[in-house]
Amino acid sequence: MSDSLIERKDSNVQKEKGHYPNADHLVASYFHLSLPVVLGSIVTIVYNLADTYFIAQTGNALLVAGVSLCAPLFMILMAFGNIFGQGGSSLISRLLGKQDYEAVARVSAFCFYIALAVGAATGAVILLLQEPFLRMLGSSPDTLPYAREYSTVLLFGAPFIVVNFIHMNLLRCEGMSGLSMMGTVTGAVVNVILDPIMIPGMGAAGAALATVIGYACSDLFLLAVVLRRSRRLSVRLCGRISGEFLRDILSIGITAAITNIASSLCIILLNQQLLPFGDEKIAAMGIVLKITMIIQMILVGFSFGGVPLFGFLTGAGEQQKVRKLLRFCLLFLISTALAMTIFVFLAAGPLLGIITPDAQLVADGIPMIRWQVAGSACAGMVMLMTCLCQATGKAVPALILSLSRQGILFVIVLLVSAAIAGYTGILASQCISDVLSAGIAAGIYAVCWGARQGRADR
């Protein structure tokens, strides 16, 4: 698609699609698309850091460990939300381009209600299996009561958490990314306000309740935007959607969900490996993972933000511009990751001290956090290549990369490293996995976009 064809689109379609990237200004278009995603990701982190910060202020390492052990629960709920949030947004974007507004209304309503139902079903099933599930997460007899308190409230609020990912994603299809981000901000602010009020008296249950209320407030804000501002999205019961539409949603959404589920399984296994070394080590790792999530989400935002532009250039047959943009993005992401890595290495102690006053948790966390960020530059390369494969329709390479650094490869590295080097091997496993995954990403690039393809373009 050329710029001249874009200009021939009528004004109504332009309003539906929003600003489309200009292929002649690659860097500007890249940042135009990426920065809102990064800002939204940073705000999302507040949800996780707020609980950790206020819980850590109690000075109870067992409470910190119990809540940290429930992190995979968030990822599981996020995975179900992304099935219908990302899968639905992909389909709705194309339906808007076809001006099939009736289908947009039906698909958006379906995604909203199915997310509520799936959230309720998921919460109910895990509640029935709560005790064995929490033990599988790595709970010990000392941390199990805290994990049970936190997870019980969280699972009762599962529908509010899952449905949050629906309108947060769908509103972006209509160009309302700012209002989508404001919904996330609303929930984060409510959570931060309620945490210091509820945690001192209710402990783990108070932290979970503050989180659930924050998500509920975000849901109400986003729902109000849909009802008052959206021209095409709907929450009316519009009947069933076709099997073709459902397959389209699931094919995109399940791929996105696999990454979340794989990450949660890796955290479960990591906690299991740390359990013999004491609950304090699990508590320290919980804090470390929340802090390093900031780096990861920034890299994710700058990677996924470029997906529409990569897809646009690929569809236009501009393979040379794809390479040019990829080279810039790689350089930018590697430089950004290295800068953040150096900062974390130098400020590891003070960063951990901001979250917890426990000197032992800080001491345990310093080597953990340094090992966790040591491979960030390689992680950025893997994320970018994953997004490039998704944008260009290379599903198998995208799945391979999604299951590498925080999937099957990580599991193999963790088990081997733990067997060889014990505790230090456990800490080093993420860095080793990042480096090996970067090698896989380089191999995929050589096969899909290497010299042979370059000669074909010329």
C-alpha positions in Angstrom: 0.0 0.0 0.0 1.5 3.4 -1.0 1.0 6.8 0.5 -1.1 7.8 -2.5 -3.5 5.0 -1.9 -3.7 6.0 1.8 -4.6 9.5 0.8 -7.5 8.3 -1.4 -9.2 6.8 1.7 -12.3 8.7 2.5 -12.4 10.8 5.7 -14.7 8.4 7.6 -12.2 5.5 7.1 -9.4 7.8 8.2 -11.3 8.5 11.4 -11.9 4.9 12.0 -8.3 3.8 11.4 -6.5 6.8 13.0 -3.1 8.0 11.9 -1.5 5.4 9.6 2.3 5.2 9.6 4.1 7.0 6.8 6.7 4.7 5.2 8.9 7.6 4.3 9.4 8.7 7.9 10.2 5.3 9.5 11.8 6.5 12.7 9.2 9.1 13.5 6.4 6.7 12.7 8.0 4.0 14.9 8.1 6.3 17.9 4.6 7.6 17.2 3.4 4.0 17.5 5.7 2.8 20.3 5.7 5.5 22.9 2.0 5.2 23.9 2.5 1.4 24.3 5.6 2.0 26.5 3.8 4.6 28.6 0.8 2.2 29.1 3.1 -0.6 30.0 4.9 1.5 32.6 1.6 2.4 34.2 0.5 -1.2 34.3 3.7 -2.0 36.3 2.3 0.2 39.0 -0.3 -2.4 39.8 2.4 -4.9 40.6 4.9 -2.6 42.3 2.3 -0.9 44.6 1.3 -4.2 46.3 5.0 -5.3 46.7 6.1 -1.9 48.1 3.4 -1.6 50.7 3.5 -5.3 51.7 7.3 -5.1 52.1 6.9 -2.1 54.4 5.3 -4.5 57.0 8.8 -6.2 57.4 7.2 -9.6 57.2 9.2 -11.6 54.7 6.7 -14.5 54.8 3.9 -12.1 53.8 6.1 -10.8 50.9 6.9 -14.4 49.8 3.2 -15.5 50.0 2.0 -12.6 47.8 5.0 -13.0 45.4 4.1 -16.7 44.9 0.7 -15.6 43.5 2.4 -13.7 40.6 1.7 -16.6 38.1 -2.0 -16.1 38.9 -1.9 -12.7 37.3 -0.2 -14.1 34.3 -2.8 -16.8 33.9 -5.7 -14.3 34.1 -3.8 -12.0 31.8 -3.4 -14.8 29.3 -7.2 -15.4 29.2 -7.7 -11.6 28.8 -5.3 -11.4 25.9 -7.0 -14.3 24.0 -10.0 -12.1 23.5 -8.4 -8.7 23.9 -5.5 -9.1 21.4 -7.4 -11.6 19.3 -10.5 -9.4 19.2 -8.6 -6.2 18.4 -6.8 -7.9 15.5 -10.1 -8.9 13.9 -11.9 -5.7 14.7 -9.1 -3.6 13.1 -9.6 -5.5 9.8 -13.4 -5.3 10.1 -13.1 -1.5 10.5 -11.0 -1.3 7.4 -13.8 -3.2 5.5 -16.4 -0.8 7.1 -18.3 -3.9 8.4 -19.6 -2.0 11.4 -22.3 -4.5 12.3 -19.7 -7.2 12.6 -17.6 -4.9 14.7 -20.4 -4.5 17.2 -21.1 -8.2 17.4 -17.4 -9.1 17.9 -16.8 -6.5 20.5 -19.8 -7.5 22.5 -18.9 -11.1 22.2 -15.3 -10.5 23.5 -16.7 -8.5 26.4 -19.1 -11.1 27.7 -17.0 -14.1 27.0 -14.1 -12.5 28.9 -16.4 -12.1 32.0 -17.6 -15.7 31.7 -14.1 -17.1 31.2 -12.8 -15.0 34.2 -15.5 -16.3 36.4 -14.9 -19.9 35.3 -11.2 -19.6 35.7 -11.5 -18.2 39.2 -14.0 -20.9 40.3 -11.8 -23.8 39.0 -8.6 -22.5 40.7 -10.5 -21.9 43.9 -11.6 -25.5 43.9 -8.0 -26.6 43.5 -6.5 -23.8 45.6 -4.4 -25.8 48.1 -2.6 -28.1 45.6 -2.3 -25.2 43.2 -0.6 -22.9 45.7 1.8 -25.8 46.7 2.6 -26.2 43.1 3.5 -22.5 43.0 6.1 -23.1 45.7 4.2 -22.4 48.9 5.7 -23.8 52.1 3.7 -24.4 55.3 4.8 -20.9 56.5 3.8 -19.0 53.4 0.7 -20.9 52.5 -1.7 -19.0 54.7 -0.6 -15.7 53.2 -0.8 -17.0 49.6 -4.3 -18.4 50.4 -5.6 -15.1 51.7 -4.2 -13.2 48.7 -5.3 -15.7 46.0 -8.8 -16.1 47.4 -9.7 -12.5 47.1 -7.9 -12.3 43.7 -9.8 -15.3 42.3 -13.2 -13.9 43.4 -12.3 -10.8 41.4 -11.0 -12.7 38.4 -13.8 -11.5 36.0 -12.8 -7.9 36.6 -9.2 -8.6 35.9 -9.8 -10.7 32.7 -12.3 -8.3 31.2 -10.0 -5.3 31.7 -7.9 -6.5 28.7 -10.9 -6.3 26.4 -11.8 -2.6 26.1 -8.2 -1.6 26.8 -7.2 -3.3 23.5 -10.4 -2.7 21.5 -10.5 1.1 22.1 -7.1 1.4 20.4 -8.7 0.0 17.2 -10.7 3.3 17.0 -7.7 5.4 17.7 -8.6 6.1 21.3 -5.2 4.9 22.7 -5.1 7.9 25.1 -8.4 7.0 26.7 -7.4 3.4 26.9 -4.2 4.4 28.8 -6.3 6.6 31.1 -8.4 3.6 32.0 -5.2 1.8 33.1 -4.1 5.0 35.0 -7.4 5.1 36.8 -7.0 1.6 38.1 -3.4 2.1 39.1 -4.2 5.3 41.1 -7.1 3.6 42.9 -4.8 0.7 43.8 -2.0 2.9 45.1 -4.5 4.9 47.3 -6.2 1.8 48.8 -3.0 -0.2 49.5 -1.8 1.8 52.5 -5.4 1.9 53.8 -6.2 -1.8 53.5 -2.9 -3.7 54.0 -2.1 -2.6 57.6 -5.5 -4.0 58.8 -6.2 -6.8 56.3 -2.7 -8.0 55.3 -2.5 -10.1 52.1 -6.3 -10.0 51.6 -6.2 -6.2 51.8 -3.6 -6.0 49.1 -5.6 -8.3 46.8 -8.8 -6.4 47.5 -7.1 -3.1 46.6 -6.0 -4.6 43.3 -9.4 -6.0 42.4 -11.1 -2.7 43.2 -8.5 -0.9 41.1 -9.3 -3.2 38.1 -13.1 -2.7 38.7 -12.7 1.1 38.6 -10.6 0.8 35.4 -13.3 -1.5 33.9 -16.0 1.1 34.7 -14.0 3.9 33.1 -13.4 2.0 29.9 -17.0 0.8 29.7 -18.1 4.5 30.1 -15.8 5.4 27.2 -17.3 2.7 25.0 -20.8 3.7 25.8 -20.3 7.5 25.4 -17.5 7.9 22.9 -17.1 4.8 20.8 -18.9 4.9 17.4 -18.6 1.2 16.6 -17.9 -0.9 19.7 -20.8 -2.3 21.6 -21.8 -4.2 24.8 -25.3 -5.0 23.5 -26.2 -8.6 23.2 -25.9 -8.8 19.4 -26.2 -12.6 19.0 -23.6 -15.1 18.1 -20.5 -14.6 16.0 -19.6 -16.8 13.1 -17.2 -19.8 13.5 -14.8 -18.1 11.1 -14.6 -15.0 13.4 -14.2 -17.2 16.5 -11.3 -19.1 14.8 -9.7 -15.8 13.8 -9.9 -14.5 17.4 -8.5 -17.7 18.9 -5.7 -18.1 16.3 -4.3 -14.7 17.2 -5.3 -14.6 20.8 -4.0 -18.0 21.9 -0.6 -17.3 20.4 -0.4 -14.2 22.6 -1.7 -16.1 25.6 1.0 -18.9 25.2 3.7 -16.4 26.1 1.9 -15.4 29.4 1.2 -19.0 30.4 4.8 -20.0 29.6 6.1 -17.1 31.7 3.9 -18.1 34.6 5.1 -21.7 34.4 8.7 -20.6 34.4 8.2 -18.5 37.5 6.5 -21.5 39.2 9.5 -23.7 38.4 12.0 -21.0 39.5 10.2 -20.8 42.9 10.3 -24.5 43.2 14.1 -24.5 42.6 14.5 -21.7 45.2 12.3 -23.3 47.8 15.1 -25.5 49.3 17.1 -22.4 50.0 14.4 -20.8 52.1 11.3 -18.6 51.9 13.4 -15.5 52.1 15.0 -16.3 48.8 11.5 -16.6 47.2 10.5 -13.3 48.8 13.7 -11.6 47.4 13.1 -13.0 43.9 9.5 -11.8 44.0 10.7 -8.3 44.6 13.5 -8.6 42.0 11.1 -9.8 39.3 8.7 -6.8 40.0 11.6 -4.4 39.6 13.1 -6.0 36.5 9.6 -6.1 35.0 10.0 -2.4 34.4 12.9 -3.1 32.0 11.1 -5.9 30.4 7.9 -3.9 29.8 9.9 -1.0 28.3 11.6 -3.4 25.9 8.2 -5.1 25.1 6.6 -1.7 24.5 9.2 -0.6 22.0 9.2 -4.0 20.3 5.4 -4.5 20.0 4.8 -0.8 19.2 6.5 -1.3 15.8 4.3 -4.2 14.8 1.9 -2.2 12.7 4.7 -0.5 10.9 6.5 -3.7 10.1 3.3 -5.2 8.9 2.5 -2.1 6.7 5.9 -2.2 5.1 5.8 -5.9 4.5 2.3 -5.6 2.9 3.7 -2.8 0.6 6.6 -5.0 -0.5 9.1 -2.6 1.0 11.6 -5.3 2.3 14.6 -2.9 2.1 12.7 -0.5 4.4 11.9 -3.4 6.7 15.6 -4.1 7.1 16.4 -0.4 7.5 13.8 -0.1 10.3 14.9 -3.4 11.9 18.5 -2.2 12.0 17.5 1.0 13.7 15.2 -0.8 16.2 17.9 -3.3 17.0 20.4 -0.6 17.7 17.9 1.5 19.7 16.7 -1.5 21.8 20.3 -2.8 22.5 21.5 0.7 23.5 18.4 1.2 25.7 18.8 -2.2 27.3 22.5 -1.7 28.0 21.9 1.7 29.6 19.2 0.2 31.9 21.4 -2.8 32.7 24.3 -0.5 33.7 22.0 1.6 35.9 20.6 -1.5 37.7 24.1 -3.0 38.2 25.2 0.3 39.9 22.0 1.0 41.8 21.0 -2.5 42.7 21.1 -2.0 46.5 19.2 1.4 46.6 16.6 0.1 44.1 15.8 -2.9 46.3 15.9 -0.7 49.4 13.1 1.5 48.0 10.8 -1.5 47.9 11.8 -3.3 51.2 13.4 -2.2 54.5 14.6 -5.8 55.2 18.4 -5.8 54.9 18.6 -9.5 54.3 16.1 -9.3 51.4 18.2 -6.5 49.9 21.4 -8.6 50.3 19.8 -11.6 48.7 18.3 -9.6 46.0 21.4 -7.8 44.8 23.0 -10.8 42.9 19.5 -11.9 41.8 18.7 -8.6 40.1 22.1 -8.3 38.5 21.8 -11.8 37.0 18.2 -11.0 35.8 19.2 -7.9 33.8 22.6 -9.1 32.6 21.0 -10.5 29.4 18.6 -7.6 28.7 20.2 -6.6 25.4 19.8 -10.2 24.1 16.2 -10.2 25.5 15.4 -7.0 23.5 16.7 -8.7 20.3 14.5 -11.7 20.9 11.4 -9.6 21.6 11.9 -7.5 18.5 12.4 -10.5 16.2 9.3 -12.1 17.7 7.3 -9.1 16.8 8.7 -8.9 13.3 7.7 -12.5 12.8 4.2 -11.9 14.0 3.8 -8.7 11.9 5.0 -10.5 8.7 2.8 -13.6 9.3 5.6 -16.0 10.2 3.7 -17.9 12.9 6.1 -20.8 13.5 9.2 -18.7 14.0 7.2 -16.4 16.3 6.1 -19.3 18.4 9.6 -20.7 18.6 10.9 -17.4 19.9 8.0 -16.9 22.3 8.8 -20.3 23.8 12.5 -19.7 24.1 13.8 -17.2 26.6 10.9 -17.7 29.0 9.7 -21.1 27.8 11.0 -24.5 27.0 14.6 -23.3 26.5 14.5 -21.5 29.9 13.3 -24.6 31.6 16.1 -26.7 30.2 18.7 -24.1 31.1 17.3 -23.7 34.6 17.4 -27.5 35.3 20.8 -28.0 33.9 22.3 -24.9 35.5 20.8 -25.8 38.9 22.3 -29.3 38.6 25.7 -28.0 37.7 26.1 -24.8 39.7 23.4 -25.0 42.4 22.1 -21.7 43.7 24.3 -19.6 41.4 23.2 -21.7 38.4 19.6 -20.9 39.3 20.3 -17.1 39.4 22.3 -17.3 36.1 19.7 -19.3 34.2 17.7 -16.3 32.8 20.8 -14.6 31.5 22.0 -17.9 29.8 18.6 -18.4 28.3 18.5 -14.8 26.9 21.9 -15.3 25.2 20.9 -18.6 23.7 17.6 -17.2 22.5 19.3 -14.3 20.8 21.3 -16.9 18.9 18.1 -18.6 17.8 16.7 -15.2 16.8 19.8 -14.5 14.7 19.4 -17.8 12.9 15.7 -17.1 12.2 16.7 -13.7 10.7 19.4 -15.3 8.6 16.9 -17.8 7.2 13.9 -15.4 6.7 15.6 -12.1 5.9 19.2 -13.0 5.1 21.5 -12.5 2.2 19.5 -14.8 -0.2 16.3 -12.8 0.4 18.2 -9.5 0.1 19.4 -10.6 -3.4 15.9 -11.5 -4.3 14.7 -8.0 -3.3 17.3 -6.3 -5.5 
